[in-house]
């Protein structure tokens, strides 16, 4: 006695189902790669933003004058700097953990530029720009991504 309902799957049906399953799993694997890359980028952006913001806060917190009577400006607030290339006195190097280091060990460079800003009021005004970029030592092809830039103004009453 033979039962035709208990035949099972044919070899072709099994092969097609394995093919469909394989395509689905490979798609998930690629999704995991993209998610990992996005997570790494997010971490770099967070680090860049934190380091740039911290430097900006240090520049904003520094006394404007070292001698108020003679209006001698604090040396760290002297105009100068370049956001596109490191310039001595206007760059700080950091590891990925945010620890200050030298240029050879750096993974991030925080650069700043200070310009005198014209004012119609009796104020001395500075425009402070800070930019954090991955250091040249970072060899990852997407290392250029993950930059942060902030701008603020700083004033001192002179009248």
C-alpha positions, 0 to 999 in steps of 0.5 A, a space after each residue: 500500500 502506497 501513500 502519495 501524500 507522504 512523499 516529502 520534498 524533491 531535491 529541486 525544492 530543497 535546493 531552491 529553498 537553500 538558495 533563498 535562505 542563503 541570499 537572505 543571510 548574505 543580505 543580513 551580513 551586509 547589513 551588519 557591516 553597514 551598521 558597524 561602519 555607521 557606529 564607527 562614524 558616529 563614534 568619530 563624530 562624537 569624539 571630534 565634537 567633544 574635543 572641539 567643544 572642549 578647546 572652544 570652552 578653554 578659549 572662552 574661559 581664558 581671561 581676555 587680558 593679562 593686565 587690564 590697565 594696559 589692555 595686554 591681551 592674553 597670549 592664548 587669545 592672540 589673533 592667528 591660526 589656520 583651520 586647514 593646516 596645523 600651526 604652532 600655538 594653534 593646534 592640539 593633538 589627541 588620542 582616540 580617548 581624548 588624551 593630549 599627545 604629540 603629533 606622532 601619536 595623535 588620532 585627532 587634531 584640534 586647530 583653531 583660528 582667532 581673528 579680531 572682529 570689528 565692533 561698533 560698540 566700545 568692545 574688543 571682539 574676537 571671532 574664535 573658530 575651532 575645527 577637529 579633524 582626524 590626524 594624518 596618522 589615521 590610515 582608515 580610508 574614511 578617516 576624513 569623515 568625522 570632522 567637527 567645527 564650531 564658531 563663537 565670539 568673545 568680547 571685552 568691554 573697553 569703554 
